[in-house]
Amino acid sequence: MKVSAGHFVRIDCELRVSGGEIIESSSKTGPVEYKHGAGQILDALEARLVSMSVGDEKKGIIPAAEAFGAASAQPAMTIPRASFPSDAKLEVGGRFEAKSPQGAPLVLNVVSVDADTVTAKAVHPLADKDLEFRVKVLAIRPPPPPVPKSPTEELELTELTDAD
């Protein structure tokens, strides 16, 4: 069986900043389990796992553009200065924490400040960084069969046997 969309996959994985710090290591946290194609792991890593089989190993580099993108490519947002406490020290290059629309914490980098507005960008800490990866596929499980929509469909999907 090969890794493809919908399969449940277990991998040993190590991700590091190219030539540097380890970001993720299953040797410390245990194997990573995910549903292939569901966006549960980095898209660029997921793409490199397609068609691998149990026992296969792969290593390589994910360019920054495919990993977390370029910091310069992130959209800027303009926030009214009145949204901040009056004593907040907002300077170009500074950072502050906000909440995303989903409520997750978000670090914003200040791009410009004037009397009325603050312009900031949400830049991932790994933007502009190439990543090295090493993976080994430990297990692959196919997706479960679909749930029948009606009793009639269930009968069509089930083989009936004579109880005599």
ABEGO torsion letter per residue (X at the ends): XBBBBGBBBBBBBBBBBBGBBBABBAAAAEBBBBBBGAGABBAAAAAAABGBBBGBBBBEBBBAAABAEBAAABBBBBBBAAABBAABBBBBGBBBBBBBAAGBBBBBBBABBBAABBBBBBBBAABGBBBBBBBBBABBBBBBBBBBABAAAAAAABBBBBAX
